[in-house]
Amino acid sequence: VVARDVVDSGNTSAASIPLAFSKLVERGEISTGDPVLLFGFGGNLSYAGQVVRCP
């Protein structure tokens, strides 16, 4: 599942990841225990990611 919340919310900068994550949980697209890749990028071509389990 790929979150595409920019269509509904616009660019929310640092809040994009938690907003998209919560929407996926609310819609039932991810469930407790699912592995989730959180990945973001920002200004100056900086980027980071991590894999977590959905609480």
N, CA, C and O of each residue as an XYZ file, in Angstrom:
220
protein
N       0.856     -1.169      0.000
C       0.000      0.000      0.000
C       0.897      1.226      0.000
O       1.834      1.311      0.794
N       0.622      2.160     -0.872
C       1.372      3.411     -0.927
C       0.420      4.546     -0.585
O      -0.625      4.703     -1.217
N       0.783      5.330      0.414
C      -0.042      6.478      0.793
C       0.208      7.621     -0.175
O       1.353      7.954     -0.483
N      -0.859      8.208     -0.642
C      -0.754      9.373     -1.533
C      -1.617     10.492     -0.960
O      -2.583     10.925     -1.589
N      -1.270     10.949      0.216
C      -2.092     11.948      0.898
C      -1.888     13.365      0.387
O      -2.667     14.256      0.726
N      -0.859     13.593     -0.419
C      -0.607     14.941     -0.933
C      -1.778     15.429     -1.788
O      -2.000     16.635     -1.897
N      -2.521     14.514     -2.388
C      -3.676     14.881     -3.215
C      -4.760     15.535     -2.353
O      -5.374     16.520     -2.762
N      -4.991     14.981     -1.158
C      -6.040     15.493     -0.270
C      -5.554     16.590      0.668
O      -6.294     17.527      0.968
N      -4.308     16.476      1.134
C      -3.814     17.360      2.191
C      -2.829     18.415      1.717
O      -2.567     19.378      2.437
N      -2.284     18.254      0.533
C      -1.220     19.154      0.092
C       0.097     18.753      0.733
O       0.182     17.715      1.389
N       1.110     19.560      0.549
C       2.413     19.275      1.139
C       2.398     19.710      2.595
O       2.380     20.906      2.887
N       2.407     18.754      3.506
C       2.375     19.061      4.937
C       3.751     18.930      5.573
O       3.871     18.914      6.798
N       4.770     18.838      4.763
C       6.172     18.818      5.194
C       6.422     17.716      6.219
O       6.149     16.548      5.942
N       6.931     18.062      7.382
C       7.322     17.062      8.381
C       6.142     16.240      8.899
O       6.339     15.131      9.396
N       4.940     16.757      8.792
C       3.762     16.035      9.285
C       3.232     15.015      8.282
O       2.305     14.272      8.606
N       3.785     14.956      7.086
C       3.263     14.070      6.039
C       3.254     12.604      6.445
O       2.270     11.904      6.206
N       4.335     12.129      7.056
C       4.421     10.705      7.403
C       3.388     10.319      8.458
O       2.634      9.374      8.226
N       3.311     11.002      9.614
C       2.293     10.587     10.589
C       0.860     10.779     10.090
O      -0.020      9.997     10.448
N       0.611     11.799      9.277
C      -0.736     11.983      8.724
C      -1.112     10.839      7.792
O      -2.211     10.295      7.891
N      -0.217     10.475      6.897
C      -0.485      9.375      5.966
C      -0.642      8.056      6.718
O      -1.527      7.261      6.404
N       0.215      7.823      7.708
C       0.161      6.599      8.506
C      -1.190      6.476      9.209
O      -1.813      5.415      9.176
N      -1.642      7.553      9.840
C      -2.914      7.486     10.561
C      -4.094      7.272      9.614
O      -5.047      6.577      9.966
N      -4.042      7.860      8.416
C      -5.119      7.642      7.444
C      -5.171      6.187      6.988
O      -6.256      5.628      6.830
N      -4.012      5.571      6.776
C      -3.981      4.165      6.368
C      -4.548      3.265      7.459
O      -5.259      2.304      7.163
N      -4.241      3.568      8.717
C      -4.777      2.788      9.838
C      -6.294      2.972      9.916
O      -7.031      1.997     10.059
N      -6.760      4.222      9.821
C      -8.202      4.499      9.894
C      -8.981      3.779      8.797
O     -10.092      3.306      9.037
N      -8.415      3.692      7.606
C      -9.087      3.036      6.473
C      -8.942      1.521      6.500
O      -9.531      0.829      5.670
N      -8.162      0.997      7.448
C      -7.976     -0.445      7.543
C      -7.034     -1.013      6.501
O      -7.022     -2.223      6.270
N      -6.237     -0.150      5.864
C      -5.309     -0.618      4.836
C      -4.061     -1.251      5.434
O      -3.374     -2.025      4.766
N      -3.766     -0.927      6.688
C      -2.710     -1.612      7.430
C      -3.270     -1.978      8.795
O      -4.135     -1.284      9.330
N      -2.769     -3.072      9.352
C      -3.295     -3.598     10.609
C      -2.188     -3.764     11.631
O      -1.004     -3.708     11.297
N      -2.578     -3.968     12.866
C      -1.631     -4.208     13.946
C      -0.694     -5.351     13.576
O      -1.135     -6.420     13.151
N       0.597     -5.113     13.742
C       1.602     -6.127     13.461
C       2.165     -6.096     12.054
O       3.176     -6.744     11.785
N       1.533     -5.356     11.147
C       2.049     -5.262      9.776
C       3.389     -4.522      9.759
O       3.555     -3.531     10.470
N       4.339     -4.991      8.958
C       5.571     -4.215      8.783
C       5.274     -3.013      7.879
O       4.563     -3.130      6.881
N       5.828     -1.871      8.245
C       5.565     -0.634      7.507
C       6.886      0.076      7.241
O       7.690      0.259      8.155
N       7.110      0.474      6.000
C       8.281      1.278      5.648
C       7.865      2.739      5.666
O       7.009      3.161      4.889
N       8.477      3.510      6.561
C       8.244      4.951      6.619
C       9.436      5.616      5.948
O      10.579      5.399      6.349
N       9.175      6.420      4.932
C      10.261      7.018      4.162
C       9.891      8.449      3.822
O       8.774      8.722      3.382
N      10.817      9.347      4.022
C      10.557     10.745      3.707
C      11.766     11.396      3.074
O      12.891     10.912      3.196
N      11.518     12.487      2.403
C      12.622     13.253      1.830
C      12.314     14.734      2.001
O      11.158     15.136      2.132
N      13.361     15.523      1.997
C      13.171     16.945      2.235
C      14.125     17.785      1.421
O      14.708     17.342      0.431
N      14.259     18.999      1.869
C      15.101     19.959      1.180
C      16.548     19.504      1.095
O      17.031     18.745      1.935
N      17.216     19.976      0.077
C      18.630     19.669     -0.126
C      18.875     18.181     -0.367
O      19.954     17.666     -0.074
N      17.871     17.501     -0.902
C      17.959     16.072     -1.219
C      18.277     15.196     -0.009
O      18.942     14.168     -0.144
N      17.808     15.595      1.164
C      17.974     14.747      2.342
C      16.830     13.732      2.377
O      15.720     14.021      1.930
N      17.110     12.552      2.907
C      16.087     11.518      2.986
C      16.401     10.573      4.136
O      17.543     10.486      4.588
N      15.385      9.872      4.601
C      15.556      8.888      5.669
C      14.386      7.917      5.621
O      13.323      8.231      5.085
N      14.596      6.745      6.183
C      13.537      5.757      6.235
C      13.759      4.786      7.373
O      14.866      4.662      7.896
N      12.706      4.104      7.747
C      12.814      3.053      8.753
C      11.655      2.087      8.581
O      10.591      2.450      8.079
N      11.876      0.864      9.001
C      10.822     -0.148      8.979
C      10.359     -0.352     10.413
O      11.173     -0.568     11.311
N       9.047     -0.281     10.625
C       8.460     -0.468     11.954
C       7.292     -1.443     11.832
O       6.824     -1.728     10.730
N       6.833     -1.944     12.957
C       5.610     -2.754     12.984
C       4.473     -1.851     13.424
O       4.613     -1.071     14.366
N       3.354     -1.963     12.739
C       2.192     -1.147     13.069
C       1.717     -1.512     14.476
O       1.479     -2.684     14.764
N       1.579     -0.517     15.349
C       1.134     -0.814     16.730
C      -0.334     -1.208     16.791
O      -0.854     -1.486     17.872
